[in-house]
């Protein structure tokens, strides 16, 4: 089974590309969704309270906005959070790969925003990077997440620069123009895959 690691910077459109693959019947592991589910668990909520304090808990669950505010402002806190959550996400991802292969799928997509940052590219056969210029990235983050430009810049800087990710990619998906153009490029990649 071919495992495609799908990554890129925040706000580049990885989720849209992942949804496109899902529409083709390809199983997609969504690392962001896995994180969300972990954050909802009682056990993890207790870990967060123990590690960061009760001020990051609201209504018996992790206050995601407050925790995000903390970890995007402080690299050491981000590393502490990643040490807690990454092993759980990795376990889920590896199980997803096993399950997909057992079901006879020929391809699976691993939608992991921090694929390189976590060192998980080794679990993918190919890495595809979704790219947009930083100005457009900033616009999308500000609009989608309702945060000031300074916060959007902090979030971008918390990740490996997109140029470094592109150097390590087997394919680059430019999501600069309208979605229709991106879909056309994905169709070309898909036909290449089917012909092999």
C-alpha positions in Angstrom: 0.0 0.0 0.0 1.3 3.4 -1.0 1.2 5.8 2.0 1.2 9.5 1.0 2.2 11.9 3.7 0.2 15.1 3.0 1.6 18.2 4.6 2.2 21.9 4.1 2.0 25.1 6.1 -1.0 26.2 8.2 -3.7 27.6 6.0 -2.4 26.1 2.7 -5.5 24.0 2.0 -4.3 20.5 3.1 -7.7 19.6 4.4 -9.3 20.4 1.0 -6.7 18.2 -0.8 -7.3 15.4 1.8 -11.1 15.7 1.2 -10.4 15.4 -2.6 -8.6 12.1 -1.9 -11.4 10.9 0.3 -13.8 11.6 -2.5 -11.8 9.2 -4.6 -12.4 6.5 -2.0 -8.9 6.8 -0.5 -8.8 6.4 3.3 -7.4 9.6 4.9 -5.9 9.8 8.4 -6.6 13.3 9.7 -4.0 14.2 12.4 -5.9 17.3 13.4 -9.1 15.3 14.1 -7.1 12.7 16.0 -5.7 15.6 18.2 -9.2 17.0 18.7 -10.5 13.5 19.9 -7.5 13.1 22.2 -8.1 16.6 23.7 -11.7 15.6 24.5 -10.7 12.5 26.5 -10.9 12.7 30.3 -7.5 11.1 30.7 -5.8 13.6 28.5 -7.6 16.5 30.1 -6.1 15.4 33.4 -2.7 15.3 31.9 -3.0 18.8 30.6 -4.2 20.1 34.0 -1.2 18.4 35.6 1.3 19.7 33.1 0.0 23.2 32.4 -2.5 24.0 35.2 -6.3 24.1 35.6 -6.6 27.4 33.8 -6.5 25.4 30.5 -9.5 23.3 31.4 -13.1 24.5 30.8 -16.2 22.4 31.4 -14.1 19.3 32.1 -12.3 19.5 28.8 -9.2 21.1 27.4 -9.7 24.8 26.5 -8.2 24.5 23.0 -8.1 28.3 22.4 -6.3 29.0 25.7 -3.9 26.1 25.1 -3.2 27.2 21.5 -2.5 30.8 22.7 0.0 29.4 25.2 1.9 27.1 22.9 2.1 29.4 19.9 3.6 32.1 22.2 6.1 29.8 24.0 8.2 27.2 22.2 9.1 25.3 25.4 5.4 24.9 26.2 4.7 23.8 22.6 7.4 21.1 23.0 5.9 20.0 26.3 2.5 19.6 24.7 3.9 17.8 21.7 5.7 15.3 24.0 2.3 14.5 25.5 0.2 14.3 22.4 2.4 13.1 19.6 2.9 9.5 20.8 -0.9 9.1 21.0 -1.4 10.6 17.5 1.4 8.4 16.1 -0.2 5.3 17.6 -3.5 6.2 16.0 -1.8 6.8 12.6 0.1 3.5 12.6 -3.1 1.6 13.5 -4.9 3.5 10.6 -2.2 2.3 8.2 -2.5 -1.3 9.4 -6.3 -1.2 9.1 -6.2 0.4 5.7 -3.8 -2.2 4.4 -5.8 -5.1 5.9 -8.9 -3.8 4.1 -7.0 -4.0 0.8 -6.6 -0.4 0.0 -3.8 0.4 -2.5 -3.2 3.9 -1.3 -3.8 5.8 2.0 -3.2 9.5 2.8 -1.7 10.7 6.1 -2.9 14.3 6.5 -0.3 15.5 9.1 0.4 19.2 9.3 3.5 18.6 11.4 4.8 15.6 9.4 8.4 16.9 9.2 8.4 18.6 12.6 7.4 15.4 14.3 9.8 13.3 12.2 7.0 11.2 10.8 7.9 11.5 7.1 9.6 8.1 7.6 6.2 6.5 7.8 5.2 7.7 4.4 6.3 6.3 1.0 6.0 9.7 -0.6 5.5 13.2 0.8 3.2 15.7 -0.9 3.4 19.3 0.1 0.5 21.8 -0.4 1.9 25.2 -1.1 0.6 28.8 -1.2 2.6 32.1 -0.8 2.9 33.4 2.7 0.8 36.5 2.0 -2.1 34.3 1.0 -1.4 32.0 3.9 -1.7 35.0 6.3 -4.9 36.1 4.7 -6.5 32.6 5.0 -5.4 32.1 8.7 -6.7 35.6 9.7 -10.0 35.0 8.0 -10.5 31.3 9.0 -9.3 31.5 12.6 -10.3 35.1 13.4 -6.9 36.0 14.8 -4.8 39.1 14.3 -2.0 39.1 11.7 0.7 38.9 14.4 -0.9 35.7 15.8 -1.1 34.2 12.2 2.6 35.0 11.8 3.5 33.3 15.1 1.6 30.2 14.0 3.5 30.1 10.6 6.8 30.6 12.4 6.0 27.7 14.7 6.4 25.4 11.7 9.3 24.4 9.5 9.5 27.0 6.7 7.5 25.9 3.6 10.7 26.1 1.4 12.4 23.4 3.5 9.3 21.2 3.2 9.2 21.6 -0.5 12.8 20.5 -0.8 11.9 17.2 0.8 8.6 16.6 -1.2 8.0 14.1 -3.9 5.2 16.3 -5.2 4.2 19.9 -4.7 0.5 20.9 -4.9 0.2 24.5 -5.6 -3.1 25.8 -4.2 -2.6 29.4 -5.3 -5.3 29.8 -8.0 -8.9 28.8 -7.7 -9.8 25.3 -6.4 -10.7 24.1 -9.9 -7.1 24.5 -11.0 -5.8 22.6 -7.9 -8.3 19.8 -8.7 -7.1 19.6 -12.3 -3.5 19.1 -11.0 -4.7 16.5 -8.5 -6.5 14.7 -11.4 -3.2 14.6 -13.3 -1.4 13.1 -10.3 -4.2 10.6 -9.8 -4.0 9.4 -13.4 -0.2 9.0 -13.1 -0.8 6.9 -10.0 -3.4 4.8 -11.7 -1.1 4.2 -14.7 1.6 2.7 -12.5 
